[in-house]
Amino acid sequence: MRCRKTGDKTILDGENLLPESKRNQRRWRVAYTAIHFTRLLGSLSKKALESQTKLLHSLSYVAIDVRDDTPRENLVSLMNVDQRALADMVKGKNLESLKQLGGVAQVATAILETDVKNGAKEAGVAHRRDVFGANKFKKPPVKSFLSFVVEAFKDMTIIILFVCAIMSLGFGIKQHGLKEGWYDGGSIVVAIILVVAVSAVSNSKQSKQFEKLSDERNNINVQVVRDGRHRHISIFDVVVGDVVSLKIGDQIPADGMFLNGYSLKVDESSMSGESDHVEVNGNDHPFLLSGTKVTDGFGFMLVTSVGMNTAWGEMMSSICHDLDEQTPLQARLNKLTSSIGKVGLTVAVLVLAVLMIRYFTGNTRDDNGRKEYVGSQTKVSDVLDSVVGIIAAAVTIVVVAIPEGLPLAVTLTLAYSMKRMMKDNAMVRKLSACETMGSATTICTDKTGTLTLNQMKVTEFWLGKETIGDNALTEIESEVYQLLQEGVALNTTGTINKLHATSVPEITGSPTEKAILSWAQMDLGMNINETREKLEIIHVETFSSEKKRSGVLMRKNNEKVTHTHWKGAAEMILAMCSNYYDRNGALKSLNEEEKVQLGAIIHSMASKSLRCIAFAHKTVAEDNGQASEKLQESGLALLGLVGLKDPCRPGVRTAVESCKSAGVNVKMITGDNVHTARAIAIECGILNPEQDMQNGAVVEGVQFRNYSPEERMAKIDNILVMARSSPFDKLLMVQCLKEKGHVVAVTGDGTNDAPALKEADIGLSMGIQGTEVAKESSDIVILDDNFSSVVTVLRWGRCVYSSIQKFIQFQLTVNVAALAINFVAAISSGKVPLTAVQLLWVNLIMDTLGALALATEQPSSDLMEKTPVGRSEPLITKIMWRNLLAQALYQVAILLTLQFKGKAMFGVDEKIKNTLIFNTFVLCQVFNEFNARKLEKKNIFKGIHKNKLFLAIIGITIILQVIMVELLKKFASTESFFQAAYGS
């Protein structure tokens, strides 16, 4: 609700954003008094009723208890906020207006009733949503079912058939009267309506499914602070007044303003088009716009506008996602369909010419044996009727020649696969990835969270060159303990929330941060939150994949010295140190020999597959009372080393072996040191214990990038593990693999993985730990961050490709057989045994039901025993040509035998013979569906009992055919099945 009218003048002051009109304030007070008085009466009546021991029956009233825990004063103040002025201030980045209001903190507390530290109150969230709206965008109107019907009618073949149907209907009624004359033309019209209806329903369902997937894709998780607790909620549940936590890779969920944080930089290219990253702070640039991405630092923002009131909402309202994306396979099939259509058109023109010549030369006879054309003696209406019939026969050949079912088969297969992949923890963002994944030859995977559980736990702690046992609290000297506590408490993006003294603390942050904070609080008894309050942070260097470390510059209250704390990859921190603290708290010089000894400790921890993190510290005196904001990177003192264990996921080894047996290479690319990487790779089955850096299976990122292009290309296939890699190294590896002809799939979760994910043929981002930037750059989101799900996607990709190949073989067999029988019969006898209606019927049941039956085959274990398809392998393989031609020749031989010898063999007339041909043709296609199930196997019935839908479709096809022949004789130009079978 807004209380500002168009003509009102808005005054921005330090306390609220209210209109000048006194009249509106008076109205609100009256409304509030009325509501308050009514609720007071309700509460009094409730108390009176509760005091009764027995409730008296009364029919004079009904009491309804409505509870609302939101404080009454908040309801009025929030509803009086001028949303438009607040939203315009943020969208326009009006710093002057913000200053007039008293700054961000004043807007939060006085206007939006939000505690800057503890966030909004959970009890008032529903009311905030009612007042300010939900964080959802209005979508463009959904295409109606009628629009899909119109699209289906635009097909050129349908238009030609429809024109022929109208002409046939007109001439038929004129020749045979309304009662009998409508059958031929009406049958074609009904068949056209059925084909159009099936096509429209299929496309409509596909559109709805893609729309649903689009909603799921946009539903991202954000971290907010409510009632002092950090919670993960859906972006759609964010409300005005929420305090949102932001870190590298996050998407800004709504318009708002910067509250606090460090080194926060935002990529606003999606809004402004400028590629430069904007630094956000509380002084000269506090405004944050929805849809932009955090590229560096961390911080908290106050949400001021949501949904359609945001800058992004205005843009999104006019944008519609392209749901008609065409995959590479669909493009190839369209070319195939076009080529076959040209062949069909050529044959149709040939048949049209031959039938016209035969008719006008008097070589065709009617059912009674009389010539159909005898020059001027034949009526014009009879000539036109025969010509329309000949044109319809030629058009029918075009209809049956064009494999219209191929695009439908691809659509059904992709739609079905996407739905099933969603159940298997893979959300497809880009359709083409489904089929491309089936061709993948190499998978470049992350370690943390993909091969491992990403459930870190500190298992070792070293002070100097000695390990500290379970009694760490008593073994650490007080000065070292204090420095370590400061380093852990301030140099982190994690948080610890403890609601009550007896409750278990809630720890949020990355798995590494959570493990270290848990170890510090639980094992060492450190008070993290209390330590933070005593210290002042001057500058923060956030962690990134390139630096592999994070640092903080801080100062104790009333001190003239600053303290630099670093935390990060052990060998990198060790290289920055000149001293170290021993077990007794003594500061010792770190010479080369001791560096080697400490390096050996790091190596031994890494060989046990531990991630080794080091802490270092340095004190610097302030120069003339001015603290430098630059963190010292040399001359530091090593505080300690911690080893974090991240166990491998169950089933990863089996999944890696499945990839190897399928001819797919698995390469692990990680930021961990070479020893940890090698240990995990051996545990997962990527490496054999004999393989190491000597034979080129394990390299470091710096080695790889320093190779010459020729060396890289020569060694790329042998490399299985790349340790200490930067995002650039990952991108370089993907480029080299693609250059060598590999189809590359890449997994990634960080913002810095985005270039490699985009460069790869298939980008797979992580749904749990993945940043929004990584997800936006990927084709498929792995919802459970598990490598086994990556293998499942590979299996489904192969299944998609295989299903489409099966349908191509099945469909082309139908087309070749129908084309051959009608062409030969038309040339030899001047009549076509399969009418337009019959062929439309075959197209309907074969294209739709056949596609559905073959598209819903489950991925089998056989798929993972084949080698990858690769980039350039033809769509129709030699085995498919063998199966197709053999089956088509068999069908043509049977049908032509019935065409020329059927009457004599069974002693039946022409109409029953044609019914026999029609039935035989349909049953041939039913059995052909069984043949198409297995392209290379002799046992085509293996596993058929598992696909209930396939068996159901076969049954439905046969039942429909019986109904067609027995009950719709006039419609289908057939005789009774029993008459056709027994010749009576």
N, C-alpha and C positions, 0 to 999 in steps of 0.2 A: 504494500500500500504506500502511496505517496500522498502527503497532505499539501504539497505545493501546487498551486494552480498556475496556469500558463502565464498570467500577468503578474504573479507575485514576484517581489524582489527578494532575493535570497541574501541574507547577511551571514557571513562566516565569522564566528567568534570562537573564543578559546574553549567554550564549554559544550556547545552542541551545534548541530547543523539544522536549525529550525527556521520555518518561514516567519515573516514579520507579522503575519495576520493574527491578531488577538482573538478573532472570532473562532478560528479553528482550535486554539488552545482551550477556549471555554467549552467547546463541544466535546473535546476529549475528556475534560474534567467531569462533565455531566455524564458521559458514557461510562467512565470509570466508576463514578459514584453509584450509578444504577447497577453495574455488574457486581461491584463489591457488596452492595446491600442485598442483592438477590442471593449471592453465594453465602452471605452471613445467615440469612433466613434458612437456607438449605442445611448449613452446618448445625444450626440450633435444633432444627427438626430431627436431624440425625442423632444428635446427642440425646434428645428426649426419647427417641425410639430405642436407642441402645440401653437406656436406663431401665426399660421395661424388661421384666423377666420373661414375659410371654407376649408375642406380637399379636395384636388384635386384628381380626379380619375386617377389611373395609373395602368397599367397592367404589368409594367416592374419589379416590386419587391413586396415582402411581408414582412412587418415589424412585428417582434415578440418581445414583451417586456418581458424579463426574469428578475425577481427581486431576489436578494439575499442580505439580510441585514447583512450577516456575514462580519466582517472587513476583507479586502483583506490580511492584513499582517498575520492574524491567519491561513488562508488557507495554506500558504506555511510552516509556522513553525510547525503546527500540522502534516502535511503530511510528514515532515522530521523526525519525532520522530521514533526512532528504537523500535518498539513494542516488538520484540522478547527479546531484552536485558532488557527492563523494566519488562516484564512478568517473565522472568527467575530470575531476582533479587528478586521479591516478592515470587515466588514459592520456590526458594532456600533459602529464608530468609537471603539474603546476606547483612549483616549490613555494611560491609566494603565498598561495592559499593555505598550504600545509603549515607554513610558519605562523599565519594568522590564527590557525587552530591550536597552536601550541606544540606542534610536533607530533610524531608518530605515537609516542607514549600517551599523549593527551587524547588523541583520537581513539586509541584502544580503550583507555579507562573511562573517559567522560562520555564518549559518544557510543561506542560499541559494547560497553560494559564487559570488557575482557581484561583479565589479569595478564599482564605482559609475561610473567614468569610461568604461571600455572595454566594459562590458556582459558578457553571458554568453559562454562559449566555444562556437563553432560545433560543435566535436567532441562536446560533451556534450548537444546539443539533443535528440537522439533518446532519450537516457536520461531527460532531464527529462520528456519527453512520456510515457514509460512509467511513470514514478513518479507524476507529478502529473495525468496525463490530458491529452487534447487540448482545444483551445479550441473545442469544438462543443457544441451543445445537443441534448438528446434531443427528438425530435419526437413529437407525438401519433401514435398508430397510424394508418397509411394506410388509407383506406377500401378494403375488399376488393371484388373484382369482383362478388361475390354481392350486395353492397349496391346496386351500380348496377343489377343485374338487378331487384332488388326495387323500386327507384325507378321503373324503366321499366314494371313491372307495375302500378304504382299509377295509371297514366293511366286516366281514366274510360272512354274509348273502348275501350281494350284490355280492361277489365273487362267491359263490355257485350258485346263481341265474344266473349269467352271464355265467358260465360254462354250466349250463343246457340250457340256451338260445342258445348258440353256437351249442350245440349238437342237440337241437330241430330244429334249423335252417338248419343244414346240412342234417339231416334225412328227414326233411319235404320237402326240395328242391329235394332230391334224389327220394322221394316217389311220390310227386305230381307235380314236375316241379317247375321252378323258379316263374312262374306267380301265382300259388296258394300255393306253399309249404313254403313260407317265413312268412306266417301270424302268426303262433303260436310263433315261435322263435323270429321273428321281433317284435311282440307285447310285449314280455317280455323285449327285449332290449330297446324299446322305453319307457316302464314303468320304467325300471332301470335308464335310462337317466333322466327322469323327477324327480324321487326320489333324485338322486344325485344332480341335478341342484338346487332343492328346498333346500336341506341340505346345499349346498355350498353357495348359496345366503344368507341364514339365518345366517350362521357362519361368512361370510364376513361382513355383516351389523353389527353384534354384535361386531366384532373386531374393526370396524371403530368407533362405538359408544363408546367403552371402551377407544379407543385411544383419542377420543375427550374429554372424561371425565378426562383422564389422563392429557391432556393439561390444562384443567380448574383447576385441582387440583394443578398443578405446578405454576399457575399464581397467585402469592402472591403480596400483596401491600407493598411497602417500602416508607419511608419518606426521601425525598431529599431536599437540599437547592439549589434553582436556583434564580438568581437575588435577593438574600436576602430574598426570601419567602420560607417557609416550605411547601412542597407539597407532597401529596400522589400519587404515580404513580405505574404502573405495574412493576414487576421485569424485564420484557422483554424490558422496555423503559429506563432502566439505561444505561448510556454511560460513557466512559472513561472521567475522569475529574469531574464527579459528586461528590458532598459532601453528604454522606448518614448519616442520624441520626440513631443511634443504641440504643436499650434499651433491658431490660431483656426479653428473649423469642424470639427475632428476629433472623431470619436467615441471615447470611452475603450474600448479593446478588451477589457479584463479588469479585475478588481479589483486594486488596488495602492496604492502610497504615493508621495507626492511626494518626489523626490530634490533637484532644483534647478530654478530658472527664475524668471520675473518676471511679476508682475501676472496670474497664472493664475486665471481665473474659469470656473466650470463651471455649466451649467444642469442641475440635478438634478430638474427637474419630472417627467421620465419615471419617476423612482423615488419621489420624495417627494410629488409633486403641487404643490409650492411653486414659484411662478414666479420668485422672487428668485434671482439668480445668486450662487453661493457662492464666496468667495475661498479658494483653496487655497494653503497655505504649509507650511513645514517646522516651524512652531512649534505652533500650536493647531488646525490643520485640515489634516493631511497625507494624509487618506484619499480615494481616488478609486474610484468605483464604475462598473462596466462598463455601457454603454448610455447614459451621460450624455454631454453635448456640451460642448466647450470654446468659450466665448463671447468670451474675451479673453486676451491674453498668450500666453506659451509656456513650455515646461518639459519636464522628463524625469520619468518615473515608473518605479518598480520593480514588476513584475508579481508578485503574491503568490498569486493564485488564478485559475484559468481554467475555462471551460466550465460544467458543472453545479455547481461549487463556488462560483460567484460569486452575488451577489445577483440579477443579471439572469437567470442560468441558472435559478434557482428560479422566477422569474416566467414565463420563456419555456416552461418545461416544461408549464405549464397553458394556454398560449395556442395557438390554431390559427388560421392565416391563413385568411381567407374567400376560398376559391378559386371560389365560386359568385357572383362579382360580376356584377350585371346592368347592362349598358350602357344608355344612353338609347335607342339604336336597338333593342335587344332589348325594352325596355319598350314602345316604339311598335309593334313587330311583334306583341307579345303582345296589345295592344289590337286590332290588325288581325285577328289570328287569332281572337280572341273575337268580333268583329263578324261575320266570315265564318261562324264556327261557329253563331252564332244564326240566320243566314240558312239554313244547311244543316239545322239542327234544325227550322226552320219547314217547309222543303220535305219533310224526312223525315216529319214528323207528317202533312203533307198526303198524301204518297204512302201512308203506313200507313193512313190513313182511306179513301182511294180504293180501295186493294187489298182492304181488309177488306170494304168495301161490295160491290165487284165479286165477291168470293169467295162471301160469304153470300147474294148475290142470284142466284147461279148463272151469272154471266157470264164465268167463267174455265174453260178446258178444259185437259185434260192432253195429253201428246204424241200420244195416239191419237184426239184429237178429242172425247172424252167430257167431260161436265160434271164438275168436281171436287167440287162440293157439290150434293147433291140431297136436302136436308133430313135427315129421320131415317134415310134409307137409308145415309147416309155414316157410316162407323165413327168413333168418338170419336178413335181413334189417328190416322186419316187427317186429321181436322179439326185436331188438335193439330199434326200434322206440317206441314200447309199453313200454319197460323198462325205456326209457328216460322220457316218459309221466308219469309213476308211480313215478319215482324219483322226477320229477317236482312237482307232487301232494304232495309228502311228504315234499319237501322243502317249498312248499307254506304254509303248516301247521306250519312249523317253523317260517316262515315270519310273519304269522298272529298272532302267539302266542307271539312273542317277542314285547312288547310295546315300540317300538323304539321312539314313540312320547313323552315319558315322559321327557327325557333329553331336547328335543326340547321345550316342554311346559315350563319347568323351565327357559330355556334360554330366551324364548320370554317374559315370565312373568317378570323376573328380568330386562330385557332390557327395557321393556315398563314402568315398575314401576320406574326404575332409571330416565328415561326421564321425567316422570310426577312429580317425587319427586323434580327434579331440578327446575321445574316451581313452586313448592310449597316451595322453599327456603331451600331445603335439598340436599346437594351434597354427594353422596355415594362414599366413598373411598374404602370400602371393601364389596364385594358382599354379603358375608354371613350375614352382618348386616341387610340387607333387610328382610330376613326371621326370623332371631333371634329376631328382634324388635317385631314381632308379638307375641312372647312368653313371653315378659317382664312382670314381676310381680311387680317390684319396680323401681321407677325413683328417683334418688338422684340428685337434681337440685341446681344450684347456685341461689343466690338472684339477685345480681347486674347485670343488663343488660339482664337477662333471664326472671325473674318475673317482674322486673322493667324496666323503659325506658332507664336507664343509662344516663339520662339528668339531671345532678346535678345542684342545684341552692342553694346558701347560703340564708337561710331564717331567721336565728337567729344568733346574736352575743352577747356574754357575756364577760364583763370585771369584773373579780372577781366574786362577787355574784349578780351583777346587769346586767340587759339586756340593750343593747344599741339600740336605735331606729333608725329612718331614718336619723337623723342628726348626724351620727357617726363621721363625719369629725370634727365637732365642739366639740363633747363630749369626744374625746380621748385626753389625755394629750400628749404633744409633744414628751417626752422621750419614752413613751410606743408606740406611733405612729411610731417613728423611728425604735425601736427594732422590732416591728411587720412587718414593711416594709422590713427590712433586712431579717427576717425569711421567709417571703413569697417570696421575690425576689430570694434568693439564694438557699433555701431548696426546690427546685422544678425541675422537668424534663420537665416542660412545657415551651413554648416560646410565646412571644408577638411580632408580626410584625405589624408595622404601616408605610405604604408606604408614606402617605402624612399626613400633619397636620390635614386635615379635614376628612380623611378616617376613616372608622370603623376598629379598630385593629383586626388582625387575631390571634386567640389564639389556639395553638396546645398543645397536651398532653392528658393524661388520663382524663376522665370526672370529676374526683375529682379535679385534678390539674387545669383544665380549669375553673371549678366553682370558685375555690379560687382565681385564677388570675383575673378572670372577676370581682369578688367582690372587690378585692383590687384596681384594676385599675378604674373601673366604679363608685363604691359606695364610696370608700375611697380616690379616687384621687391620688393613689400612682403611682410614676414613676418607674416602675419595671426595665426597661432596663438601665436607668440612675444610679439607685442604684447598679446594678451589676457591672458597669464599675468602681465604686469608691472602690470596695472591692476586696480583694484577697482571693480566696478559698484555704485552706490548705489541707483539707481532706473531703471526702463525704461518708456517710453511706447510701446506697440506700435502698429503701423500698422493703420489701419482705413479703410474706404471713405469715412466721413464726414470724418475729419481729413486724409487723404491725406498723412500724414507720420508719421515715427516718431522718437523721441528717446531719448537715454541720458544719465544723470547719472553721472559717474565721477570717480575720484580716483587720482592716481598715488601709488605707495607712498611713505610718509613725507612727504607734502606737506600743507599746510594750506589748499589751494584745491581747489575742485571745477570740473570742466569739463562744460559742457552741449554735446552734439552733436546737431544735427537733420539729418534727411535726408528729402526728399520732393518733391512737385510744385514745380517751379522758381518759378513766380510766387507761390506761397504762402510759400515759404521767403524769397524776396526781400522780401516785404512785412514780414517779421520782422527784417530786417537794417538796421543803421545805418552799417556799415562794410563794406569789402571788401579782400581781399588782391590786390595786383597781381602781375604776372609776377615781379617782383624780391623779393617777400615783404614789401613795405611795406604797412602798414595805412592805408587811405585812407578819408576820410569819404564817405558815400554820400548825396549830395543828390538832389533831385528830377530834375535833368537827367540825372545818371548812372543813376538808376533807370530813366528812359525809355530810355537807351541799352542798358542790360542787358536791359530788357524787349524791345527790338528784336532783340537776339541770341537770346533765348528764342523770339521769334516766328519768326525765320528758321530756327531749328532745327526748330521745330514744322511749318513749311510744307514741310520736307523729310520729313515724317512721322516725325520722331524724337521719342521720349519724353524729355522734358527733366527731369533730376533735379538738385537743388541740394544742396550740403553747407554747413552753417553751424556756427559755434562761438562759445562765450562762456565766459570764465573768471570765477568768483565766489569771493571770499575767504570762508572759513568764519567764522561769527559765534560767538565764544567757544568755538571748537573743535567746534561743532555744525554739521553739514552739512544744509542744507535739502533735503528730498526733492522739492521742486517745481522743475521744469525751467523755466528762463528762456525766455520767448517773445517778448522784444523786446530791442533793442540788440545783436543778434548780428552777427558778422562773417562775410561770405560767403567760403567757402573755394574754391568752384569749381562749375562746371556740367559735367555729362556728358550727352551725347545718345546714347540707345539706339535702335538700329534693330530693328524687328520686321517683317520682310517679310510681305506679303499671301500667303495660301495660294494655291497654284495651283488654278485652277478656280473660285475664289470669284466672279469677275466673271461667268462663265457661269451659275453658280448663282443669282446675284442677277437676272440677265436672265431666267432661267427663271421666277422668282417673279413678276417684273413682267408677263411674257406670260401668266401664269396668273391675273392680276388680284389678286395678293397684294402689299401694300405692305411694304417692308422699311425699318425704322427702326433706326438705330444709336444706342445709348445707352452712353456711355463716361465714364470718370472723367478722361480726358486733356483737355488744354486745347483750346480751340475750333479753333486752327490745325492741330494734329496730327489732330484728329478730322475736320476738313474734308478734309485731304490724303488720309487713308486712305479716307474715303467716296468721294472722286472716283476714287481708284485702284481701288476695289472696284465702282464703277459705281452706287453708291447715289445719288450726287449728280452733276449735270452741273456742269462748271466755272463756268457762269454763275450757279448758285444759291449764295446765301450768306445772311448774316444779314439783309440788306436786304429780301429777299422772304420771310423767315420760314421758310426751309428749315433753317436752322441756328440753334439757340438754346443758351443755357447753362442749367444746372439752376436757378440762382438766378432767372433771368428767368421761367422756366416756372412756378416755384412762386409767384412774386409776381403772376402774371396773376390777374385776377378769374375766377371760374368761367365767366362768359359768354365772356370772351376766350379762355380755354383751349379751350372747346368750338368756338369759331369757328376757331381756328388749328391745332387738333390734327392735322387731315388734311394740312396743308401741311408740318408739321415732319417732317424726315427724319433729322436728326442732333441729338442732345442731348449737349452736352459738359459737363465738370465737374459731372456729375450725382451726386447722392447716392442711396442706395437708396430714400429716400422719394420722390424725383422719379420714379424708375422705377415705383414703385407707383402714384403719382398719374397717370402717363401711361396705365398699364394700366386704371385705373378710368375715366378719361375716355373711352378708346377703347371700352370695354365699354358705357359709358353711351350712346355714340353708335351702338351696334348692331353693332360689329365683333366678330368671333370672333378672340381674340388669343392668339398663341403667344409665349412669352417664353423667351429663353435666359439662363442665369445660372450662376455658378460659386462665388460667395462666400456666406458665412453671411448677410450682409446682403441678399442677393438673395431669401432665402426668402419674405418677404412677397409680393413681386411674382410669384414662381413659383406660390405658392398662389392668388393672386388671379386669375391668367391662366386662360383656358379650357384651355390646354395648357402645362404647365411643362416646359421642356427643360433639364436640368442637364448639366454637362460631366463626363465620366467620368474624365479624366486630372487636370485642375486643380481640378475641383469638390470642394467640401468635403462631408462626409457630411450636414451640415445641409441644404445645397442639394439633394442627391440625395434626401433624405427628403421634401423639399417638392415634388419634381417628379413628373411623370407618365411621362416618358421620359428615359432617360439616353443622351446621345450619347457613345459610347465613345471616339471619336477626336477629340472637341472641334472638329470641322470643320463649317463652315456648309453645305458640300455635303451632309453627312449629314442636316442639318435639312431640306434640300430633298427628299432621298430619303424622309424620314418624311412630308413633305407629299404626295409622289407616292403613297406606300403608303396614306396616309389616304384619298386620293381613290379609289384602287383598291379599298379595302375597301367604301366606300360604293357604288361603281359595281357591284361584284360582287354585293352584296346586292340592289341594284335589278334586276340581270339575273335573279337567281333569283326575286325576287318576281314579275316579269313571266312567267317560265317556269312557276312553280308555280301561279299564279292561272289561267293559260290551261288547264292540266291540270284544275284544279278546276271551272272554269266549263264546260268541254266535257263532262266526266264527269257533272256534275250535270245539265246540260241533257239529254243523251242518255238517262240513266236516268229522269229525271223525265217527259219526254215519252213514252218507251216504256211506263213504268209506268201512266201515265194513259190512254194509248190502247189498249194491248193487255193490260195487267195483268201483264206479264212484264218483267223487267229484263234487257237483253242482256249487261251486264257484271256478273258474279257477285261475291259478297263476296271470294272468293279472288283473282279476277282484279284487282279494284281494290286489294286489299292488296298484290298483286304489283307493280302499277303504282306504288303509293305507295312501296314498298320501293326499287325501282330508280330511280324518279324523284327521291324525296326524298334518298336517300343518294348514289347515283352522280351524279345531276344536280347536287346541291349541290357535290360534290367536283369535278366537271368545271368548273363556273362559278366556284368559289371559288379555283381555282388559276391563274387568268389572271394573267399578268405585267403590271405597270404599263406602259402604253404612253405614247408621247410625246403622243398625243391628249389625255390627261388633263390635261396642263399647258397646254393651249390654251383650256380652258374657264374661265369665271368661277367663283368659289367658290359653293358651294351656299347658304351663309348659315344663319341660325337657323330661320327660319319656313317655308322652302320645303317643300311637301308631299313625302312619301316616294314616292308614285306620281305621276309627272309626266304632263302631257298627252300627251307622245310615248309614254310607257309605256301609257297607256289606249288610244291609237290602235293600237299594236301588239298589245296584249292582246285587244281586242275583235275586231279584224280576224282574228287567228289563231283565236280561239275560234269565231267565226261560220263560218269556213272549215271547221274540224274538225266542228262540229255539223252543218253542211250535208252533208258527206261521210258522216258516221256515220248520220244520220237517213235518208239516201237508201238506205244499205245495210240499215238496219233495216226499212224499209217496202218496198223494191223489190229487195233483195238476192237473195231466193229466185228471183224471176222473172228477174232479170238474169243470174244465173249458173247457174240451174237446179239449185239445191242444196236440201237440207233445212234445218230450223230450227237444228240443232246446228252444221252447217258454216257457216251464215250468221252465227251468233254468234261462231264462231272467226274468220271474216273481219273482223267488227267489232272483236274483241279485237286481232287483228294490226294492223289499220289504225290503231286507237287508239294502240297502242304505237309504231308507226312514225311517226305524227304527232308524238308527243312527242320522238322521236329527232331529227326534222328541226327541231322547235321549239327544241331546244337550240342548234342552229346559229343560228337567228334571234335568240335571246337574247344571243348573244355580243356583238353590236353593237346598241345601242339606237337610235342615230341614223344609223348609216352604212348605205348600200345594199349595199356589198360586205361581206357577213357572213363571208367566208372569208379576209379579210386577216389575215395573221400566224398562221393556224391551224397551220402546220407547226412553229411554235416551241413550241406547247403539246402535247407528246407525250402527256401524261396525258389531255388532253381526247379525243384521237383513240383512245387505248387504251380509255377508258371507253365511247365510242360503240361500239367493236368488241365489248367485253364485254357491253354491253346487248343487242346484236343476237344474240350467241351464246347468252346466257341465255334470250332470247325463243324461239329455235329449240328449245332444250332443253325449255323449258316446254311448247311446243305439240306437239313430236314425241314426247318421251319421258315427259312427265308428264301424259298426256291425262286419266287418271282424277282426278288431283289438281286440274287446272285446268279440268275440264269442257270440254275442247276435242277437236276431231278433227285428224287429221294435216294438216300444212300443205299438202301436195300435194293432198290431197282438197279442202281449202278453196280452193286455187288453181284446180284443174281441174274441181271439181264432181263428182268420181267417188269 
